[in-house]
């Protein structure tokens, strides 16, 4: 993993401490001031000067950039997990990601499967992937409406609680020229979910480039980073930690099945029928966590920018002060 401008969290705060920044500047947000401090450290220690904390710079600073071991672990699979639920739970996983689709019913999550997963204490994340959303010509407003309507229907049949997200897959390395159609697709998804009489949140699965672009989309609130590390924008979006779920490694065997592994920072949008025991509504903690995280990131970014501005003002004032005391 990399730490760079835009990264947030405890690792950034640890970085700022290791760089010797004063306590008031250890905000947990990697802004221009932190980047300058990293560059100075790299110059002083004969490292590649790029302002990015990768393995080499981290080692020189004595930082461990590995993932937080407390993050919940999960897996995604295109087959029913009913018979494997207890084994998956015993293996240490806390959530499963399952599909909705029309073309291949055997691939879709069913209510009995959701009940079985819930019974052993596994949360469920759902993703719509119908046909082949693997090329630019799949995406557009009309397709989004269709997918939203049918995803709503399947989710309601399963009993997925209102307010929880359905992710929609953008399963290819999209280029900049593809982003407008992807934008329109998710507008269509929102319309389709409304047409279907549902109140589900919308998530996007895709490359770092796609997810970074959709951060400002009015309808997309959850972000699942695809495990294809060679796709555009992967490193930057991974380092930013703006993802809710990150996929990978892929093609791992768990309980005799080939699955892809996933990790969440604790707000991936998982749900279970244990929610029904609380009155039929999803536990609001995950949504509150997401909103608080976004607000905290914005505050930390502002604090860092204000500190940088204060430093520049002080330097400018110093330059304007006369050096010849006889002029006073």
Order of alpha helices (4+ residues) and beta strands (2+ residues): alpha-alpha-alpha-beta-alpha-beta-alpha-beta-alpha-beta-alpha-beta-alpha-beta-alpha-beta-beta-beta-alpha
